Amino acid sequence: MLQTIPELFVRVVGTDPVVQGLVGGIVIAAMNLLGASLVLVWRDPSERALDGALGFAAGVMLAAAFTSLIIPGIEQYSGGDPLPTLAGVVLGALFLDQADRFVPHAHYLLTGSRRTDAADPTDRLPAVDERLGAVVLFVLAITLHNMSEGLAVGVGFGSGNVEEAIPLMIAIGIQNVPEGLAVSVAAINAGLDRRAYAVFAGIRSGAVEIPLAVIGAVAVSVVAPLLPYAMGFAAGAMLFVISDEIVPETHTRGHERVATLGTMAGVVVMLYLDIALG
């Protein structure tokens, strides 16, 4: 049954990779909106539950980075030469690393601790209320990280391989749910209105992921030699977010075991989806 999903997707959306990338961006943005809106019904999620959910998201992204981006980039789009894709991985990680020097580290805004080389939120938005300023900076940080997700989906569909792109879209959509919930919870803890921010978080996500999905699809469709580099770049950015943001965040409140089990579950689910859909 799962194997018919790519065929159904092509039948409904068509074969244009740019249009497919647009639809993929809309899907992952909608999943983020869903996660952000969960606070309307799940009003007080525990830290343990959030850590487990974010761990699951990390596992899904971890598996997807390899099965849907790195391995296809090497085996299918660069003739078995690993260098273009691995160069992209390095560039993607470096881009996110340098961006953290200018955009406040999301981990700080959730936990109060800060890397010495990250941007200092106290140096920014001095005229804004402290609680609101923290949320605005957190949204900026998460938006930066969502760029890699939108780009990854666009690159996946731009490659023309729907069987690889759909599991990637599903994986990023799944991990967007707990991420959207975490953003909304952070906003509520800062005193913002529950309903208003849930909607705002979804719009913020869509504003970044949808156009970047289209840009990724257009770029690799027009300039085919860029494909392995672009796939590596998206994978490197995703892996950086997992290691630098999600894992540290889930291991700071005493729920490491739950977060780790969530990560393992995410890996298993993504690997199953990859095989079943492929």
Buried (B, 14 or more C-beta within 10 A) or exposed (E): EBEEBBEEBEEEBEEEBBBBBBBBBBBBBBBBBBBBBBBEEEEEBEBBBBBBBBBBBBBBBBBBBBBBBBBBBBBBBBEEEBEBBBBBBEBBBBBBBEBBEEBBBBBBBBEEEBBEEBBEBEEBBEEEEEEBBBBBBBBBBBBBBBBBBBBBBBBBBBBBBBBBBBBBBBBBBBBBBBBBBBBBBBBBEBEBEBEEBBBBBBEBBBEBBBBBBBBBBBBBBEEEEBBBBBBBBBBBBBBBBBBBBBBBBBBBBEBBEBBBBBBEBBBEBBBEBBEEBB
